[in-house]
Amino acid sequence: MSLFNFTLTLSGVTSDTTGLEDALFSAGCDDALICFYGTAVYLEFDRYEENLTQAVISAISDIESSGIGARVESVDSTLLGLSDIAELTGLTRQAIALLKDGARGSRQFPGPVQRVKGNSPLWRWRTVVDWLASEGRIPADSPLISNARVLDNLNLALQLRASPEQSNVMHYLHQMEGKAVPRLHS
């Protein structure tokens, strides 16, 4: 078994939820630190499991079976800023900034996907880590690559699960792929 560190963001509970800590502990989250951002709740896990997928899914199951109405909304570390990218890769922030600006490397650093016009744009971790491996900046067999893919896929599944518009989402996906789909009546 290996130790996996990850953060899960919750909905359905707040810092004011009665019995929050006890319920999560009793449900099997004794390996998590309960944290708050304002009244929002997130859990930082250090979980031993066979692989990252099993670690995250077992944590989701534990949280959602706690009986307090908690629901996992996301797994952290799929959208990151430059400092986060530097920290996860062990490169300096300056080295990452030089790659982003095209002063080093192939000048093909992936573009940000959120807050593009803001002071703190965000990059999709999976895309960045794949690019860093293709550039030889991290080893091609680095667990960062497979873990980024797992986190990305788990977040997509959590987003789809939370959407009341699942059929519309699938309809749009089929349209984007050029597949014939029946018209929706919205």
N, C-alpha and C positions, 0 to 999 in steps of 0.2 A: 504494500500500500504506500501511496505517496501523499504528501501534504499539499493541499491546494488552498490558495488564498483567493477569495472573491467577495464581492459585495452585492447584496440583493436589496433593491429598493421596494418598499411595501406600500400598499394602499389599503384602505379599510380600517386602519388603525392610526392613532396619533400618539404623541408623547403623553397625552391625557388618558389614554385607554387604561381602564382599571385592570390590574392583574397582568399587564403586558409581559413583563419580565418572567413572572412565574409560569405563565401559560407557554411561552416560547421555550423556556428551560425544560418544562415537563414534556413538551412535544419532541425533544431531542436536539434542541438548538443550544446545548451546553458548550458548544465549540464556536459560538458567535458572540461578538461584542455588539450590544444594542446601542445604536447611535441615533442622534437627532439632528436634523437641519431645520431649525425653527421647530415646528411641531411634527414635521414629516419624519418617518422612521425608516432607517436602513440598518442592515445587519452586515457586519464584517466577519466573514467565516474564515477559520483555519480548520479545514476538514480533511481527514484522512479517508481516502477512497482509492479504488483501482485506477480511475481516470477522472478527468475534469467533468465530463458529462455526468457520470454517476454522482460525483460530489455535489454538483449544482442541482440535479434533479432530486436527489435525496433531501437536500436542504429545502427546496421548494415544497416537497411533500410534507416535511416536518412542520414548516411554517403554516401551510394551508390546512393542516390537520389539528392545529392548536386550539381550535374552537373559539377564537376571538374575532373572527371575520377578517383576518389578515390575508392579503393576496399579493403575490409577487408580481411586480410590474416590469422589472428589468434586472439584468445582470450588468454591473458596472464594467467599464473599460472597453466599450465598443466605439465610442466617439471620444477623441482625445485631443488636447492641445499639444503644442510643441514641447512644453516642459514635461508633460506626461509621457510623450513618446521617448524623450531623452531618458527619463527615469527607468522606463520599462526595458529599454534596449541597452542601457549602460553607456550610451554615448552622451556627450555633453549637449546642452541646449544649443550652444553655438554651432556645434557640428551639424545638428539637425536643421538649424536655421540656414546654414550655408547650403545644405542639400536642397532645402525648400526653395531657396532663392536662385538655385542653379549655379552658384559659385563653385560647387563641387559636384562630382558625380555626372550622370548622363543628362542632367537638366530635365529629367522626366519625373520628378517627385510628384506624387499624386496631389491633386487639388483638394482643398477643403470641401466638405459637404454641408456644413452648417455654419451659420454666422460669418459668411464669406465677407460681408462688408463691415463687420465689427472689428473690435480690437483683439478679440480672442477667438479666431476661427477654430473649427473642430474638424479633425480628419477621421475617416473611418479606419480604425486600427487594423482590420484585416487587410485592407488595401495597402496601407503603409508597410506593414510587416512583410507582406509578399514582395513589395517593391524593394525593401531593404535586403531581403534574401537574394533577389535577382541581381542586385548591385554588388553582392558579396560583403555587405556591411554587417550582416549577421549570418551565422552558419545556416545552410540550407536545411539542416536537420534539427534546427532549434525548436524546442517545445513552444516557443513564442508563436510560431506559425500555426501549429495544430490547435493550440489553445485559443488563438484569435479566431480561427474558423468555428470552433465549438461555441465560443461566446456570441459570435455574430449570428449563428444559426439559432441558438437558444433565444436570443433577443427577438429575432424574427418570429419564432414560434410564440413567445409571450405576447408580442404585439398583435399577432393574428388572433390568438385566443381571447384577448381583451376587446377586440373590435366587434361591435354589434353589426358591423357591415362585412362580415367574412365573405359572403357570397359576392358582394360588389367588388371586394379586393381581388378575389379569384377571377371575376369577370375582367377586371382591368389587366390583370396579369396575362390572361389569355389574349386580350386585345393587343397588348404590347408584343407578344410573341407571334402575332399574326395568325392566330388560330380563329377559326369560325366559332362564334359563341352566340347563343340566343340573346336577344335584347332584354335589358332589365326594365322593369316597370317601377321607376322611382318617383 
